[in-house]
Amino acid sequence: MKRIGILGDIGSGKSFVARCFGYPVFNADLEVTKIYKKDKNIFKELKKELPIYFNTFPINKNNIINAILADKNNLKKIIKIVHRKVRKKFNIFLKKNKNKKIVILDIPLLLENKIDKKKDILIFVESKKLEIAKRLKKRKNFNTKIHRNFKKIQLSLDYKKRRSQFIIKNNFNKNSVRMKVKKIMKNII
């Protein structure tokens, strides 16, 4: 099984690019959302660690935002608790798709959490900062301070770009992106 990791800035279009490949995608952000909505054990752990912010289930995004804004160390605490569960779900995904030719890894902290393997094919999604900023502002619950806190825990974009075997310049034109993905697939297969 070939593993393709999608890297790039927050809001650069990584998830769209990942879906364009047409292979099974592990979307870590989606898994985190499901955990917040459905996993009572994670809620209990968060409530124990940060009782001021977590007192109702399902977990409300505003509670997470308030916890992170109150103290930047809270982000690390939340990540430590939630990422254990995400990693379990990732391992289940890999087992379930072990006979697939290719799987796509849409994991924002792929390199940071050392989830990548030496043979992984890394693709960097590059987008213009102004375009990203415009798109992020349209997101529900977007918060500039939260965005900055997440950027601080990520490796530099230059490093991610250097580590990647391929770069997709995302101009947010769906057909253009699909054509770029097709070209990359020809190189990979």
C-alpha positions as CSV (number, residue, x, y, z in Angstrom):
1,M,0.0,0.0,0.0
2,K,1.3,3.4,-0.9
3,R,0.6,6.2,1.5
4,I,0.2,9.8,0.2
5,G,0.4,12.5,2.8
6,I,-1.1,15.9,2.0
7,L,0.8,18.9,3.6
8,G,0.1,22.6,3.5
9,D,-1.1,25.6,5.4
10,I,-4.3,25.8,7.3
11,G,-7.0,26.7,4.7
12,S,-4.9,25.9,1.7
13,G,-7.3,23.2,0.4
14,K,-5.6,20.0,1.6
15,S,-8.9,18.2,2.2
16,F,-10.2,19.0,-1.3
17,V,-6.9,17.9,-2.8
18,A,-7.1,14.7,-0.8
19,R,-10.6,13.8,-2.0
20,C,-9.5,14.4,-5.7
21,F,-7.3,11.3,-5.6
22,G,-10.3,9.0,-5.4
23,Y,-8.7,6.7,-2.9
24,P,-9.6,6.2,0.8
25,V,-8.8,9.3,2.8
26,F,-8.0,9.5,6.5
27,N,-9.2,13.0,7.5
28,A,-7.9,13.8,11.0
29,D,-9.9,17.0,11.4
30,L,-13.1,15.1,10.6
31,E,-12.2,12.4,13.1
32,V,-11.6,15.1,15.8
33,T,-15.0,16.5,15.1
34,K,-16.6,13.1,15.5
35,I,-14.7,12.5,18.8
36,Y,-16.0,15.8,20.2
37,K,-19.6,14.8,19.2
38,K,-19.6,11.1,20.2
39,D,-16.8,10.1,22.5
40,K,-17.9,10.4,26.2
41,N,-14.6,9.0,27.5
42,I,-12.6,11.8,25.8
43,F,-15.1,14.3,27.2
44,K,-14.5,12.9,30.7
45,E,-10.7,13.2,30.3
46,L,-11.0,16.8,29.1
47,K,-13.4,17.6,31.9
48,K,-10.9,16.1,34.4
49,E,-8.0,18.0,32.9
50,L,-9.9,21.3,32.3
51,P,-13.0,21.3,34.4
52,I,-13.7,25.0,33.9
53,Y,-14.2,24.6,30.1
54,F,-15.7,21.2,29.7
55,N,-19.0,20.6,31.5
56,T,-21.5,19.6,28.8
57,F,-21.5,16.7,26.3
58,P,-21.3,16.7,23.3
59,I,-18.3,19.0,23.4
60,N,-19.0,22.4,22.1
61,K,-16.4,24.1,19.8
62,N,-16.8,27.3,21.8
63,N,-15.6,25.5,25.0
64,I,-12.5,24.4,23.1
65,I,-11.9,27.9,21.8
66,N,-12.4,29.4,25.3
67,A,-9.9,26.9,26.8
68,I,-7.3,27.7,24.2
69,L,-7.7,31.4,24.4
70,A,-7.5,31.4,28.2
71,D,-4.1,29.6,28.3
72,K,-1.9,28.5,25.3
73,N,-0.9,25.4,27.4
74,N,-4.5,24.2,27.2
75,L,-4.1,23.5,23.5
76,K,-1.2,21.1,24.3
77,K,-3.4,19.4,27.0
78,I,-6.3,19.0,24.6
79,I,-4.1,17.7,21.8
80,K,-2.5,15.1,24.1
81,I,-5.9,13.7,25.1
82,V,-7.6,13.8,21.7
83,H,-4.6,12.7,19.5
84,R,-4.4,9.3,21.3
85,K,-7.9,8.6,20.1
86,V,-7.2,10.0,16.6
87,R,-4.1,7.7,16.4
88,K,-6.2,4.7,17.3
89,K,-8.7,5.6,14.6
90,F,-5.9,6.0,12.1
91,N,-4.5,2.5,12.9
92,I,-8.0,1.1,12.4
93,F,-8.2,3.0,9.0
94,L,-4.9,1.5,7.9
95,K,-5.9,-2.1,8.8
96,K,-9.3,-1.6,7.1
97,N,-7.6,-0.4,3.9
98,K,-4.5,-2.6,4.0
99,N,-5.4,-4.2,0.6
100,K,-5.9,-0.9,-1.1
101,K,-3.3,0.2,-3.6
102,I,-3.2,3.8,-2.2
103,V,-4.4,5.6,0.9
104,I,-4.5,9.4,1.4
105,L,-3.5,11.0,4.7
106,D,-5.1,14.3,5.3
107,I,-3.5,14.8,8.7
108,P,-2.5,18.4,9.6
109,L,0.2,17.4,12.1
110,L,1.4,14.4,10.0
111,L,5.1,15.4,10.3
112,E,4.8,17.1,13.7
113,N,3.4,13.9,15.4
114,K,5.8,11.7,13.5
115,I,3.0,9.7,11.8
116,D,4.8,9.7,8.5
117,K,6.9,6.9,7.2
118,K,10.1,7.0,5.2
119,K,8.4,5.7,2.0
120,D,5.4,8.0,2.2
121,I,4.8,10.2,-0.8
122,L,4.3,13.8,0.4
123,I,2.4,16.4,-1.5
124,F,2.5,20.1,-0.5
125,V,-0.6,22.2,-1.3
126,E,0.6,25.7,-1.9
127,S,-1.9,28.6,-2.0
128,K,-1.7,32.4,-1.9
129,K,-1.9,33.8,1.6
130,L,-4.6,36.3,0.6
131,E,-6.7,33.6,-0.8
132,I,-6.3,31.5,2.3
133,A,-7.1,34.4,4.6
134,K,-10.3,35.1,2.6
135,R,-11.4,31.5,2.8
136,L,-10.6,31.2,6.5
137,K,-12.7,34.2,7.4
138,K,-15.7,32.5,5.8
139,R,-15.4,29.5,8.1
140,K,-17.8,29.2,11.0
141,N,-16.1,29.7,14.4
142,F,-12.9,31.0,12.7
143,N,-10.8,32.8,15.3
144,T,-7.5,34.6,14.5
145,K,-5.9,33.9,17.9
146,I,-6.8,30.2,17.7
147,H,-5.3,30.1,14.2
148,R,-2.1,31.7,15.5
149,N,-1.9,29.1,18.3
150,F,-2.2,26.2,15.9
151,K,0.4,27.7,13.6
152,K,2.8,27.8,16.5
153,I,2.7,24.1,17.0
154,Q,3.2,23.3,13.3
155,L,6.5,23.0,11.5
156,S,7.3,25.7,9.0
157,L,5.7,25.6,5.6
158,D,9.1,25.9,4.0
159,Y,10.2,22.7,5.8
160,K,7.1,20.9,4.7
161,K,7.5,22.1,1.1
162,R,11.2,20.9,1.1
163,R,10.1,17.5,2.4
164,S,7.5,17.0,-0.3
165,Q,8.1,15.2,-3.5
166,F,5.3,17.1,-5.3
167,I,3.8,20.5,-5.0
168,I,0.3,21.4,-6.1
169,K,-0.3,25.1,-6.6
170,N,-3.9,25.5,-5.5
171,N,-5.7,28.4,-7.3
172,F,-9.0,27.1,-5.9
173,N,-10.2,26.1,-9.3
174,K,-11.5,22.6,-8.9
175,N,-10.8,21.4,-12.5
176,S,-7.3,22.8,-12.4
177,V,-6.6,21.0,-9.1
178,R,-8.0,17.7,-10.5
179,M,-5.7,17.9,-13.5
180,K,-2.7,18.5,-11.2
181,V,-3.7,15.5,-9.1
182,K,-4.0,13.3,-12.3
183,K,-0.5,14.3,-13.4
184,I,0.9,13.4,-10.0
185,M,-0.9,10.0,-10.1
186,K,0.7,9.2,-13.4
187,N,4.1,9.8,-11.8
188,I,3.3,7.7,-8.7
189,I,1.7,4.7,-10.5
